[in-house]
């Protein structure tokens, strides 16, 4: 059986191909990836004779607490979803098995939205695992509703532990984003089945921390009168018996059991399968103990080595001190020798003391081990005594039956003994079956009791949240009444204007309204967030300032823009989120590398989620620079950086001048001590040494700054190599900017072809729009569009290349085509072109225009037009160079050369 969360064939019975575990994809970031719950289950669907179980791929979305189900892992759109936040669970009893001796049914029901959905797992253990995980996810989501702020865009939940400045900033802010959330992580649901499992005992450190947390919770719990906090306190108690198995180990060994256990006996509730599983687990535990012992020996040897090295260092320090000239001045040689002797004695005694301490610790550990072994032997002895006693009773019982049978045989009127023994065997089988059913019902009863208690706790929390929301609603209604009254005063002032310069109450009201409108959310007063409307955050998730500091008029425009972006985000959040499609894609590529495909292209064009952007950007950069990296030595970037720091580069001065002018409105580059400034300097210096023909060009700093928000230094360096040396034509960032000029002519041709009305409008009023678009192409729209749209453009750009720039440049003009056509003079048109891109907020509509309305958009056409215009521009530059040389030659040979003076000289 493949690992948890992997794909399975449709013929696998809907779940046997993938254990529905929460998986962690390796190699994604510096830490472990959060758990991802996905896998195959059978879903009961259809009506009448067509009703039956169908295999579906289930993916849990932790953002909305939805369990989406797809026909296969490759599908992008789900068939439907189950709302786990409002759901409750139940499952069938053991007496509903198909036939005696068969595996108990693995059906469970999800009661949600007034409907009952029946799901079927491959076996009982995996069904229990799904129930446990869904209960845990429901609890975490419901308890986080009153902790998470409404605007999740200001502090997103890190999913893939992204790299770069943005991810590091968000990780640091998570402690204030979800206070108390860590307590929920330690909560574990407990399930029991007929097989003997044991609960995992916590470590002493975890137990101590949990005790401290419980002591802190007591006064809170007394004040809330039983309302539960961040953890669910109900527990069924710990089973003290040895030899029982933890649930996650049972599920982890399902693959081995599936391949080694006979299908006729697999999954039954008898003791034969349990004995074989117990032997497998004992072998596994033995191997782990041997590995642990080996690691302990290695640790002790390393400690001894460290101790010897420390002793050698101390000895050398003493010798250095004693042999120094300052110490030896005025000290007799016999005194110096005595000091050396005493020092050697001190070191020898210290080493003996350390050795004795280590011996003492090892002996104490050995005593503890022996005590634990004695305890285990005592328990085994007690179990053996009980077993012997039970066997003695059986022997006595059988002896009595044997004597009775012998007496009945000797008696002439006695009946044969075989009919007596036969009913006894049938009774024993029936008794064993009843015991198994009893154990199953106990498990089901404990689960249902726990479900009832947990639902009661969730209901109390929901009632508390409802009361809080009602209080907030009342406060907001009062706030609305106050604003309406202020606006009435303002309307009165507009209706009857006063022509005096005196400060009246109406002017004070207008000033107060403007001040209230320009407020941003501040972390200094978090207690006011409950009673005040949710304000716009000072910075967005990328670190860009949402509201400028200086211009009040621009502040109002930026505030309106931020509110409109929030409205679009909340509207899009009601539909199937892009994050679910990406989770499904990563689940389907769990055991293989990402590859270029139409499915991946469509996902990237729709936008990469914030938590996955680092991973996908790095993959795109590695894809395009693989040929460069294969031809370089390891540590290539560090060598370039070391060379740049040791030797002065002609580009270094200009790089230093442009560092603070790169993205001044981003907090990662706003001051000399910002974290991004040094990384930006390192990448630009390393690239200037790699490509001395370019060295440094204004515009490269912005490209690197955007890349550093999601990539580490070395990856951002290779991202710049990708853009300059792979995507863009030659001479794009040289002093002549030849490639940039060519692209502007190509863009003008595309405008006349794709947007003929707008192109004619510009030609009519003699507006050179390439003065605006030149910067779009040079820095890939940095500082030209809002940040949300900027990073979606970069998503497609890093995957598909420079053709994306032409698509989005045309889409921006098409988005505002009607507004531009209404302008009837060149000044107003040019003024509008300077800022109109900042007013475009709907990224989904812009993407639809770029990749839908503008098709077809062949890359061959762009290449051909680039080649055509490149020849024309080169001819023009040659002619200009010839004219320049003629002018200089004529000036040098002119007889009036000495009589030419400047205007300044004439004035003086």
ZIDA-V7476 format. One record per backbone hydrogen bond with DSSP energy under -1.0 kcal/mol. NH is the residue of the N-H (numbers start at 1). CO is the residue of the C=O. Records with the same first field share a line. If there is no record, write none. Layout:
NH=CO  CO
This chain:
5=19
6=3
12=9
18=15
21=19
23=36
34=159
38=21
39=58
41=56
42=120
43=54
44=118
45=52
50=47
51=48
52=45
54=43
56=41
57=70
58=39
59=68
60=37
61=66
65=61
66=61
67=82
68=59
69=80
70=57
75=72
79=69
80=69
82=67
84=65  82
87=84
88=111
90=109
92=107
96=93
102=99
108=119
109=90
110=117
111=88
112=115
115=112
117=110
119=108
120=42
121=106
127=123
128=124
129=125
130=126
131=127
132=128
133=129
134=130
135=131
136=132
137=133
138=134
139=135
140=136
141=137
142=138
143=139
144=140
148=144
152=150
154=151
165=708
166=709
168=164
169=165
170=166
171=167
172=168
173=169
177=173
178=174
181=178
184=181
187=184
207=203
208=204
209=205
210=206
211=207
212=208
213=209
214=210
215=211
216=212
217=213
218=214
221=217
222=218
223=219
224=220
226=221
245=196
250=246
251=247
252=248
253=249
254=251
257=253
258=254
259=255
260=256
261=257
265=262
266=262
268=265
275=271
276=272
277=273
278=274
279=275
280=276
281=277
282=278
283=279
284=280
285=281
286=282
287=283
288=284
289=285
290=286
291=287
292=288
293=289
294=290
295=291
296=292
297=293
298=294
299=295
300=296
301=297
302=298
303=299
304=300
305=301
306=302
307=303
308=304
309=305
310=306
311=307
312=308
313=309
314=310
315=311
316=312
317=313
318=314
319=315
320=316
321=317
322=318
323=319
328=324
329=325
331=328
336=332
337=333
338=334
339=335
340=336
341=337
342=338
343=339
344=340
345=341
346=342
347=343
348=344
349=345
350=346
351=347
352=348
353=349
354=350
355=351
356=352
357=353
358=354
359=355
360=356
361=357
362=358
363=359
364=360
365=361
366=362
367=363
368=364
369=365
370=366
371=367
372=368
373=369
374=370
375=371
376=372
377=373
378=374
379=375
380=376
381=377
382=378
383=379
384=380
385=381
386=382
387=383
388=384
389=385
390=386
391=387
392=388
393=389
394=390
395=391
396=392
397=393
398=394
399=395
400=396
401=397
402=398
403=399
404=400
405=401
406=402
407=403
408=404
409=405
410=406
411=407
414=411
421=417
422=418
423=419
424=420
425=421
426=422
427=423
428=424
429=425
430=426
431=427
432=428
433=429
434=430
435=431
436=432
437=433
438=434
439=435
440=436
441=437
442=438
443=439
444=440
445=441
446=442
447=443
448=444
449=445
450=446
451=447
452=448
453=449
454=450
455=451
456=452
457=453
458=454
459=455
460=456
461=457
462=458
463=459
464=460
465=461
466=462
467=463
468=464
469=465
470=466
471=467
472=468
473=469
474=470
475=471
476=472
477=473
478=474
479=475
480=476
481=477
482=478
483=479
484=480
485=481
486=482
487=483
488=484
489=485
490=486
491=487
492=488
493=489
494=490
495=491
496=492
508=504
509=505
510=506
511=507
512=508
513=509
514=510
515=511
516=512
517=513
518=514
519=516
521=536
528=525
529=526
532=528
540=544
543=540
545=665
546=538
555=551
556=552
557=553
558=554
559=555
560=556
561=557
562=558
563=559
564=560
565=561
566=562
567=563
568=564
569=565
570=566
571=567
572=568
573=569
574=571
575=572
581=577
582=578
583=579
584=580
585=581
586=582
587=583
588=584
589=585
601=597
602=598
603=599
604=600
605=601
606=602
612=609
613=609
616=612
617=613
618=614
619=615
620=616
621=617
622=618
623=619
624=620
625=621
629=625
630=626
632=629
636=633
639=635
640=636
641=637
642=638
643=639
644=640
645=641
646=642
647=643
652=649
655=651
656=652
657=653
658=654
662=659
666=663
667=543
669=666
674=671
676=668
680=676
681=677
682=678
683=679
684=680
685=681
686=682
687=683
688=684
689=685
690=686
691=687
695=691
696=694
700=697
703=699
704=700
705=701
706=702
707=703
708=704
710=707
711=707
716=712
717=713
718=714
719=715
720=716
721=717
722=718
723=719
724=720
725=721
726=722
727=722
728=723
739=731
741=737
742=738
743=739
744=740
745=741
746=742
747=743
748=744
749=745
750=746
751=747
752=748
753=749
754=750
755=751
759=755
760=756
761=757
762=758
763=759
764=760
765=761
767=762
769=767
771=768
772=769
773=769
774=770
777=773
778=774
779=775
781=776
784=781
785=781
790=786
791=787
792=788
793=789
794=790
795=791
796=792
797=793
798=794
800=796
801=797
804=801
805=802
806=802
807=803
808=804
809=805
810=806
811=807
812=808
813=809
814=810
815=811
816=812
817=814
820=816
821=817
823=820
829=825
830=826
831=827
832=828
833=829
834=830
835=832
836=832
838=835
839=836
843=841
846=842
847=843
848=844
849=845
850=846
851=847
853=848
854=849
863=859
864=860
865=861
866=862
867=863
868=864
869=865
870=866
871=867
872=868
873=869
874=870
875=871
876=872
877=873
878=874
879=875
880=876
881=877
882=878
883=879
884=880
885=881
886=882
887=883
888=884
889=885
890=886
891=887
892=888
893=889
897=894
906=902
907=903
908=904
